[in-house]
């Protein structure tokens, strides 16, 4: 039997896919989305900026003297166009056969089939159409935070963005014995540099592969004093295996192992895993504490209550396909003469915006062979 998806779509309504695309927020385990949260905006071009009026110390004045000026205004700007990301996926024959078998089984057992088919369509949109867009944006955020730039070529389209991270925030690459897994590891030196540059450290993030390299390298002189699903806490020991008395010899490494599947260009029809956090990088993130009254360009005269908890945002622009409404667009349809087929499409116009580039410091190391 052929399943008539056209009838199923009619019961869901024309806007069902659009609603899914814009209510399926990035999951909590999208770590970089917490640093650069997604925000629907009206503009296709990004002209992000902030104005901070800092409170400076009041100065000495003589009697009957004019008041000295106080306060300092600092501005930052970021101007780019959003990148358009799109995909189209059709249910393959194997999946359609599985659905047909499911429907026949439900009918045989006199179970409701409409709800099951509706859920199939909704899951198709959520997991097959929308999820890849969320993954792509997280990967772009990782490029911005870990490399300070995006340099991505897909097909013949190239996306290049320079976020202006200070060159000194990229630490010397550790190779050979100086690598974090080497006999002369510079791991603790880099931890101190991250702390020195950032002054107030929010988190130090690494891939679990690198964390294991660090914790099991005897040259790093560490023991694990705490471990949970989100990372490990390491403490330095001296040559006799005793804890040092320096509070700076304790470090918390946040573990980030999430990854996306991408098509393998070397083997058509297969996929490879792409980790969001590179295995050779140590990412230090600072607290973006602004000592003053900050005003966002698109926030009028209001104070952003979350500005100390993030380094920027991810601009999600409108789409032509969505009629100019801010947010992602997706739809699902059946071809004219194939009501049993199902095709989904999705579009995102977006780009990560790193408004505090000085608040990231990156260490780089070779991994042991």
DRENMARTI-430479 format. One record per residue (C-alpha): x, y, z. Coordinates in nm, 4 decimals, m for minus. Layout:
BEGIN
{X:X	Y:Y	Z:Z}
...
//
This chain:
BEGIN
{X:0.0000	Y:0.0000	Z:0.0000}
{X:0.1101	Y:0.3602	Z:m0.0623}
{X:0.0881	Y:0.6107	Z:0.2221}
{X:m0.0733	Y:0.9360	Z:0.1148}
{X:0.1483	Y:1.2025	Z:0.2713}
{X:m0.0494	Y:1.4812	Z:0.1048}
{X:m0.3458	Y:1.4000	Z:0.3251}
{X:m0.1231	Y:1.3865	Z:0.6335}
{X:0.0269	Y:1.7272	Z:0.5555}
{X:m0.3219	Y:1.8724	Z:0.5183}
{X:m0.4023	Y:1.7720	Z:0.8747}
{X:m0.0872	Y:1.9394	Z:1.0068}
{X:m0.1378	Y:2.2720	Z:0.8305}
{X:0.0909	Y:2.4671	Z:0.5998}
{X:0.2907	Y:2.6344	Z:0.8789}
{X:0.3800	Y:2.3207	Z:1.0745}
{X:0.7340	Y:2.2899	Z:0.9350}
{X:0.8041	Y:2.6611	Z:0.9894}
{X:0.6953	Y:2.6318	Z:1.3526}
{X:0.9228	Y:2.3335	Z:1.4079}
{X:1.2189	Y:2.5140	Z:1.2523}
{X:1.1828	Y:2.8026	Z:1.4952}
{X:1.0835	Y:2.6203	Z:1.8124}
{X:1.3537	Y:2.3547	Z:1.7905}
{X:1.6063	Y:2.5608	Z:1.9819}
{X:1.9647	Y:2.4379	Z:2.0043}
{X:1.9895	Y:2.1756	Z:2.2758}
{X:2.1634	Y:2.2559	Z:2.6031}
{X:2.4601	Y:2.0441	Z:2.4963}
{X:2.5403	Y:2.2887	Z:2.2148}
{X:2.8094	Y:2.4455	Z:2.4282}
{X:2.9081	Y:2.7261	Z:2.1913}
{X:2.5432	Y:2.8312	Z:2.1580}
{X:2.5621	Y:2.9286	Z:2.5248}
{X:2.8476	Y:3.1686	Z:2.4476}
{X:2.6927	Y:3.3008	Z:2.1233}
{X:2.3178	Y:3.2401	Z:2.1669}
{X:2.0873	Y:3.2521	Z:1.8665}
{X:1.8690	Y:3.5602	Z:1.8289}
{X:1.6147	Y:3.6213	Z:1.5498}
{X:1.6833	Y:3.9624	Z:1.3943}
{X:1.5131	Y:4.1586	Z:1.1185}
{X:1.8183	Y:4.2538	Z:0.9127}
{X:1.9943	Y:4.0477	Z:0.6486}
{X:2.3096	Y:4.2539	Z:0.6993}
{X:2.4763	Y:4.2435	Z:1.0395}
{X:2.5750	Y:4.5797	Z:1.1743}
{X:2.6317	Y:4.4821	Z:1.5330}
{X:2.7844	Y:4.7224	Z:1.7741}
{X:2.7883	Y:4.8268	Z:2.1335}
{X:2.8415	Y:5.1547	Z:2.3134}
{X:2.9815	Y:5.1385	Z:2.6651}
{X:2.9998	Y:5.4465	Z:2.8868}
{X:3.2622	Y:5.3672	Z:3.1485}
{X:3.2700	Y:5.5293	Z:3.4892}
{X:3.6124	Y:5.6872	Z:3.5450}
{X:3.7443	Y:5.8148	Z:3.8755}
{X:3.6428	Y:6.1659	Z:3.9684}
{X:3.9362	Y:6.4098	Z:3.9654}
{X:4.0702	Y:6.6760	Z:4.1957}
{X:3.9589	Y:7.0339	Z:4.1373}
{X:4.0470	Y:7.3615	Z:4.2984}
{X:3.7973	Y:7.5918	Z:4.4572}
{X:3.5951	Y:7.7944	Z:4.2064}
{X:3.7332	Y:7.5729	Z:3.9248}
{X:3.5385	Y:7.4135	Z:3.6377}
{X:3.4486	Y:7.0487	Z:3.6754}
{X:3.6811	Y:6.8073	Z:3.4930}
{X:3.5292	Y:6.5721	Z:3.2336}
{X:3.4434	Y:6.2217	Z:3.3477}
{X:3.3506	Y:5.8973	Z:3.1833}
{X:3.4775	Y:5.7421	Z:2.8619}
{X:3.2805	Y:5.6150	Z:2.5651}
{X:3.4011	Y:5.3016	Z:2.3868}
{X:3.2402	Y:5.1587	Z:2.0735}
{X:3.2851	Y:4.8401	Z:1.8782}
{X:3.1366	Y:4.7503	Z:1.5430}
{X:3.1002	Y:4.4392	Z:1.3326}
{X:2.9658	Y:4.4540	Z:0.9774}
{X:2.9010	Y:4.1433	Z:0.7708}
{X:2.6301	Y:3.9865	Z:0.5603}
{X:2.4580	Y:3.6727	Z:0.6799}
{X:2.5399	Y:3.3417	Z:0.5183}
{X:2.2597	Y:3.1467	Z:0.3523}
{X:2.2493	Y:2.7780	Z:0.4445}
{X:2.0043	Y:2.5385	Z:0.2829}
{X:1.9269	Y:2.1697	Z:0.2415}
{X:1.6718	Y:1.9452	Z:0.0728}
{X:1.6098	Y:1.5823	Z:0.1650}
{X:1.3663	Y:1.3236	Z:0.0303}
{X:1.2624	Y:1.0123	Z:0.2188}
{X:1.4367	Y:0.7235	Z:0.0493}
{X:1.2650	Y:0.4072	Z:m0.0692}
{X:1.3884	Y:0.2008	Z:0.2239}
{X:1.2322	Y:0.4425	Z:0.4732}
{X:0.9072	Y:0.4537	Z:0.2754}
{X:0.8897	Y:0.0733	Z:0.2822}
{X:0.9385	Y:0.0798	Z:0.6594}
{X:0.6555	Y:0.3319	Z:0.6962}
{X:0.4267	Y:0.1212	Z:0.4788}
{X:0.4956	Y:m0.1836	Z:0.6940}
{X:0.4312	Y:0.0203	Z:1.0083}
{X:0.0943	Y:0.1411	Z:0.8753}
{X:m0.0156	Y:m0.2098	Z:0.7778}
{X:0.0816	Y:m0.3398	Z:1.1216}
{X:m0.1112	Y:m0.0625	Z:1.2960}
{X:m0.4163	Y:m0.1204	Z:1.0817}
{X:m0.4021	Y:m0.4946	Z:1.1452}
{X:m0.3975	Y:m0.4264	Z:1.5212}
{X:m0.6665	Y:m0.1585	Z:1.4837}
{X:m0.4336	Y:0.1083	Z:1.6166}
{X:m0.4598	Y:0.4761	Z:1.5059}
{X:m0.2411	Y:0.5429	Z:1.2036}
{X:m0.2979	Y:0.9172	Z:1.1602}
{X:m0.1078	Y:1.0123	Z:1.4771}
{X:0.1789	Y:0.7802	Z:1.3869}
{X:0.2132	Y:0.9270	Z:1.0389}
{X:0.1875	Y:1.2828	Z:1.1700}
{X:0.4672	Y:1.2094	Z:1.4153}
{X:0.6745	Y:1.0598	Z:1.1340}
{X:0.6442	Y:1.3807	Z:0.9334}
{X:0.7259	Y:1.6009	Z:1.2327}
{X:1.0295	Y:1.3905	Z:1.3234}
{X:1.1448	Y:1.4038	Z:0.9613}
{X:1.1385	Y:1.7841	Z:0.9659}
{X:1.2969	Y:1.8112	Z:1.3110}
{X:1.5779	Y:1.5575	Z:1.2786}
{X:1.6510	Y:1.5469	Z:0.9056}
{X:1.5836	Y:1.9052	Z:0.7946}
{X:1.6266	Y:2.1348	Z:1.0974}
{X:1.8970	Y:1.9495	Z:1.2920}
{X:2.1597	Y:1.9937	Z:1.0176}
{X:2.1039	Y:2.3711	Z:1.0330}
{X:2.1622	Y:2.3717	Z:1.4090}
{X:2.4756	Y:2.1622	Z:1.3602}
{X:2.6098	Y:2.3945	Z:1.0909}
{X:2.5610	Y:2.7015	Z:1.3098}
{X:2.7376	Y:2.5335	Z:1.6032}
{X:3.0283	Y:2.4449	Z:1.3753}
{X:3.0476	Y:2.8063	Z:1.2527}
{X:3.0468	Y:2.9245	Z:1.6142}
{X:3.3372	Y:2.6901	Z:1.6842}
{X:3.5326	Y:2.8440	Z:1.3942}
{X:3.4702	Y:3.1923	Z:1.5326}
{X:3.5693	Y:3.1027	Z:1.8892}
{X:3.8569	Y:2.8598	Z:1.8311}
{X:4.0162	Y:3.0099	Z:1.5188}
{X:3.8938	Y:3.3696	Z:1.5334}
{X:3.7767	Y:3.3426	Z:1.1755}
{X:3.5566	Y:3.1501	Z:0.9380}
{X:3.7142	Y:3.0237	Z:0.6180}
{X:3.4681	Y:2.7766	Z:0.4679}
{X:3.4217	Y:2.6666	Z:0.1092}
{X:3.1165	Y:2.4565	Z:0.0229}
{X:3.0816	Y:2.3696	Z:m0.3410}
{X:3.1893	Y:2.6893	Z:m0.5130}
{X:3.0661	Y:2.9235	Z:m0.2395}
{X:3.3237	Y:3.0690	Z:0.0004}
{X:3.2505	Y:3.2264	Z:0.3390}
{X:3.5268	Y:3.4332	Z:0.4983}
{X:3.4909	Y:3.6276	Z:0.8243}
{X:3.7679	Y:3.7744	Z:1.0409}
{X:3.6583	Y:3.8406	Z:1.3992}
{X:3.9607	Y:4.0452	Z:1.5000}
{X:4.0876	Y:3.8262	Z:1.7841}
{X:4.4223	Y:3.9745	Z:1.9021}
{X:4.7163	Y:3.7801	Z:1.7651}
{X:4.8615	Y:3.7459	Z:2.1151}
{X:4.5535	Y:3.5499	Z:2.2205}
{X:4.6704	Y:3.2596	Z:2.0043}
{X:4.9436	Y:3.0953	Z:2.2096}
{X:5.2557	Y:2.9363	Z:2.0663}
{X:5.1745	Y:2.6018	Z:1.9078}
{X:5.3292	Y:2.3232	Z:2.1138}
{X:5.4992	Y:2.0550	Z:1.9062}
{X:5.7263	Y:1.7603	Z:1.9762}
{X:5.8175	Y:1.7160	Z:2.3425}
{X:5.6561	Y:2.0545	Z:2.4244}
{X:5.3150	Y:1.9182	Z:2.3285}
{X:5.0707	Y:1.8502	Z:2.6088}
{X:5.1441	Y:1.4797	Z:2.5705}
{X:5.5220	Y:1.5275	Z:2.5509}
{X:5.8000	Y:1.4798	Z:2.8038}
{X:5.8522	Y:1.8578	Z:2.8332}
{X:5.4836	Y:1.9476	Z:2.8204}
{X:5.3976	Y:2.3177	Z:2.8244}
{X:5.0414	Y:2.2554	Z:2.9424}
{X:5.0694	Y:2.4414	Z:3.2738}
{X:5.2543	Y:2.7261	Z:3.1041}
{X:4.9625	Y:2.7702	Z:2.8648}
{X:4.7082	Y:2.7511	Z:3.1473}
{X:4.8916	Y:3.0347	Z:3.3213}
{X:4.8967	Y:3.2352	Z:2.9970}
{X:4.5225	Y:3.1872	Z:2.9476}
{X:4.4616	Y:3.3148	Z:3.3003}
{X:4.7024	Y:3.6057	Z:3.2598}
{X:4.5471	Y:3.7285	Z:2.9356}
{X:4.1829	Y:3.6799	Z:3.0343}
{X:4.2254	Y:3.7858	Z:3.3997}
{X:3.8769	Y:3.6493	Z:3.4770}
{X:3.8342	Y:3.2991	Z:3.3326}
{X:3.4869	Y:3.1617	Z:3.2763}
{X:3.5928	Y:2.8221	Z:3.1361}
{X:3.8749	Y:2.6294	Z:2.9732}
{X:3.7295	Y:2.3928	Z:2.7137}
{X:3.8843	Y:2.0894	Z:2.5437}
{X:3.7878	Y:1.7765	Z:2.3551}
{X:3.7873	Y:1.4576	Z:2.5692}
{X:4.0704	Y:1.3189	Z:2.3543}
{X:4.2949	Y:1.6083	Z:2.4540}
{X:4.1833	Y:1.5919	Z:2.8164}
{X:4.2941	Y:1.2288	Z:2.8325}
{X:4.6291	Y:1.3202	Z:2.6750}
{X:4.6808	Y:1.5820	Z:2.9466}
{X:4.5657	Y:1.3831	Z:3.2494}
{X:4.7549	Y:1.0643	Z:3.1618}
{X:5.0856	Y:1.2297	Z:3.0697}
{X:5.3171	Y:1.1860	Z:3.3679}
{X:5.5112	Y:1.4972	Z:3.2663}
{X:5.2070	Y:1.7124	Z:3.3520}
{X:5.2191	Y:1.5938	Z:3.7148}
{X:4.8435	Y:1.5950	Z:3.7652}
{X:4.5877	Y:1.3895	Z:3.9478}
{X:4.2145	Y:1.3980	Z:3.8827}
{X:4.0378	Y:1.5253	Z:4.1928}
{X:3.6895	Y:1.5508	Z:4.0393}
{X:3.5187	Y:1.4182	Z:3.7304}
{X:3.1655	Y:1.4376	Z:3.5953}
{X:2.9823	Y:1.4356	Z:3.2633}
{X:3.0892	Y:1.7940	Z:3.1930}
{X:3.4624	Y:1.7641	Z:3.2510}
{X:3.7434	Y:1.7037	Z:3.4981}
{X:3.9249	Y:1.8982	Z:3.7686}
{X:4.3015	Y:1.8419	Z:3.7737}
{X:4.5458	Y:1.9274	Z:4.0518}
{X:4.9207	Y:1.9502	Z:4.0169}
{X:5.1509	Y:1.7431	Z:4.2362}
{X:5.5206	Y:1.7832	Z:4.3116}
{X:5.7976	Y:1.5359	Z:4.2411}
{X:5.7027	Y:1.3420	Z:4.5543}
{X:5.3399	Y:1.3075	Z:4.4469}
{X:5.2075	Y:1.5538	Z:4.7057}
{X:4.9696	Y:1.8390	Z:4.6252}
{X:5.1321	Y:2.1770	Z:4.5781}
{X:5.0161	Y:2.4680	Z:4.7917}
{X:4.9520	Y:2.6987	Z:4.4957}
{X:4.5815	Y:2.7520	Z:4.4214}
{X:4.6833	Y:2.8175	Z:4.0603}
{X:4.7815	Y:2.4525	Z:4.0292}
{X:4.4175	Y:2.3485	Z:4.0098}
{X:4.2369	Y:2.3672	Z:3.6753}
{X:3.8898	Y:2.2697	Z:3.5593}
{X:3.8710	Y:2.1440	Z:3.1985}
{X:3.5248	Y:2.1485	Z:3.0434}
{X:3.4764	Y:1.8524	Z:2.8122}
{X:3.2996	Y:1.9025	Z:2.4781}
{X:3.2629	Y:1.5952	Z:2.2612}
{X:2.9612	Y:1.6775	Z:2.0444}
{X:2.9975	Y:1.6322	Z:1.6710}
{X:2.8073	Y:1.6433	Z:1.3449}
{X:2.7903	Y:1.4093	Z:1.0486}
{X:2.9034	Y:1.5405	Z:0.7115}
{X:2.9122	Y:1.3759	Z:0.3717}
{X:3.2519	Y:1.2239	Z:0.3007}
{X:3.3827	Y:1.3783	Z:m0.0241}
{X:3.6258	Y:1.0891	Z:m0.0623}
{X:3.3548	Y:0.8219	Z:m0.0436}
{X:3.0229	Y:0.9358	Z:m0.1914}
{X:2.7179	Y:0.8165	Z:m0.0018}
{X:2.8995	Y:0.7831	Z:0.3316}
{X:2.9472	Y:1.0209	Z:0.6248}
{X:3.2290	Y:1.1147	Z:0.8593}
{X:3.2180	Y:1.2685	Z:1.2075}
{X:3.3191	Y:1.6314	Z:1.2511}
{X:3.3821	Y:1.7368	Z:1.6149}
{X:3.2738	Y:2.0870	Z:1.7094}
{X:3.5722	Y:2.1211	Z:1.9443}
{X:3.9000	Y:2.0424	Z:1.7632}
{X:4.1056	Y:1.7767	Z:1.9377}
{X:4.4274	Y:1.9821	Z:1.9298}
{X:4.2931	Y:2.3040	Z:2.0841}
{X:4.2582	Y:2.4388	Z:2.4386}
{X:3.9984	Y:2.7167	Z:2.4426}
{X:4.0014	Y:2.9696	Z:2.7241}
{X:3.6880	Y:3.1829	Z:2.7582}
{X:3.6779	Y:3.4924	Z:2.9729}
{X:3.3970	Y:3.6517	Z:3.1675}
{X:3.2815	Y:3.9416	Z:2.9555}
{X:3.2347	Y:4.1785	Z:3.2457}
{X:3.1712	Y:4.5350	Z:3.1315}
{X:3.2360	Y:4.8012	Z:3.3938}
{X:2.9890	Y:5.0578	Z:3.2759}
{X:2.6477	Y:5.1105	Z:3.1245}
{X:2.6238	Y:4.9123	Z:2.8034}
{X:2.3742	Y:4.9891	Z:2.5297}
{X:2.3166	Y:4.7535	Z:2.2391}
{X:2.2580	Y:4.9215	Z:1.9034}
{X:1.9274	Y:4.7401	Z:1.8514}
{X:1.8170	Y:4.7535	Z:2.2154}
{X:1.7275	Y:5.1207	Z:2.2397}
{X:1.8099	Y:5.2547	Z:2.5823}
{X:1.7781	Y:4.9263	Z:2.7660}
{X:2.0499	Y:4.7458	Z:2.9502}
{X:2.1105	Y:4.3903	Z:2.8286}
{X:2.0828	Y:4.1727	Z:3.1439}
{X:2.2849	Y:3.8901	Z:2.9843}
{X:2.5727	Y:4.0896	Z:2.8431}
{X:2.8198	Y:3.9627	Z:3.1069}
{X:2.7287	Y:3.6004	Z:3.0339}
{X:2.8067	Y:3.5831	Z:2.6634}
{X:3.0653	Y:3.6910	Z:2.4095}
{X:2.8202	Y:3.7914	Z:2.1365}
{X:2.5284	Y:3.6257	Z:1.9645}
{X:2.4289	Y:3.4285	Z:1.6543}
{X:2.2351	Y:3.6454	Z:1.4118}
{X:1.9375	Y:3.4590	Z:1.2629}
{X:1.7955	Y:3.6765	Z:0.9861}
{X:1.4672	Y:3.6508	Z:0.7939}
{X:1.4377	Y:3.4452	Z:0.4753}
{X:1.2821	Y:3.5299	Z:0.1427}
{X:1.1264	Y:3.1838	Z:0.1516}
{X:0.9614	Y:3.2651	Z:0.4843}
{X:0.8110	Y:3.5911	Z:0.3612}
{X:1.0535	Y:3.8111	Z:0.5533}
{X:0.9732	Y:3.6693	Z:0.8963}
{X:1.2779	Y:3.6458	Z:1.1247}
{X:1.3897	Y:3.2887	Z:1.1828}
{X:1.4635	Y:2.9709	Z:0.9945}
{X:1.2341	Y:2.8512	Z:0.7183}
{X:1.1408	Y:2.4936	Z:0.6409}
{X:0.8617	Y:2.3167	Z:0.4612}
{X:0.7662	Y:1.9674	Z:0.3630}
{X:0.5677	Y:1.8670	Z:0.0564}
{X:0.4763	Y:1.5864	Z:m0.1799}
{X:0.5519	Y:1.6020	Z:m0.5545}
{X:0.2567	Y:1.6660	Z:m0.7873}
{X:0.2063	Y:1.3076	Z:m0.8973}
{X:0.3699	Y:1.1272	Z:m0.6030}
{X:0.1508	Y:1.1685	Z:m0.2904}
{X:0.3383	Y:0.8774	Z:m0.1316}
{X:0.6720	Y:1.0669	Z:m0.1489}
{X:0.7929	Y:1.3236	Z:0.1043}
{X:1.0476	Y:1.6018	Z:0.0503}
{X:1.1693	Y:1.8515	Z:0.3084}
{X:1.3584	Y:2.1776	Z:0.2634}
{X:1.5168	Y:2.4237	Z:0.5029}
{X:1.6892	Y:2.7619	Z:0.4884}
{X:1.8811	Y:2.9656	Z:0.7456}
{X:2.0277	Y:3.3105	Z:0.6944}
{X:2.2657	Y:3.3555	Z:0.9837}
{X:2.6141	Y:3.4189	Z:1.1156}
{X:2.7881	Y:3.4097	Z:1.4556}
{X:2.8810	Y:3.7543	Z:1.5895}
{X:3.1781	Y:3.7673	Z:1.8291}
{X:3.1465	Y:4.1015	Z:2.0061}
{X:3.4229	Y:4.0407	Z:2.2631}
{X:3.7122	Y:3.8922	Z:2.0628}
{X:3.9643	Y:3.9710	Z:2.3381}
{X:3.7826	Y:3.7274	Z:2.5686}
{X:3.9035	Y:3.4117	Z:2.3937}
{X:4.2543	Y:3.2635	Z:2.4219}
{X:4.3537	Y:2.9498	Z:2.2318}
{X:4.6309	Y:2.7009	Z:2.2985}
{X:4.7405	Y:2.4539	Z:2.0315}
{X:4.9209	Y:2.1236	Z:2.0713}
{X:5.0256	Y:1.8226	Z:1.8727}
{X:4.8737	Y:1.4948	Z:1.9783}
{X:5.0998	Y:1.1959	Z:2.0462}
{X:5.1205	Y:0.9626	Z:1.7503}
//
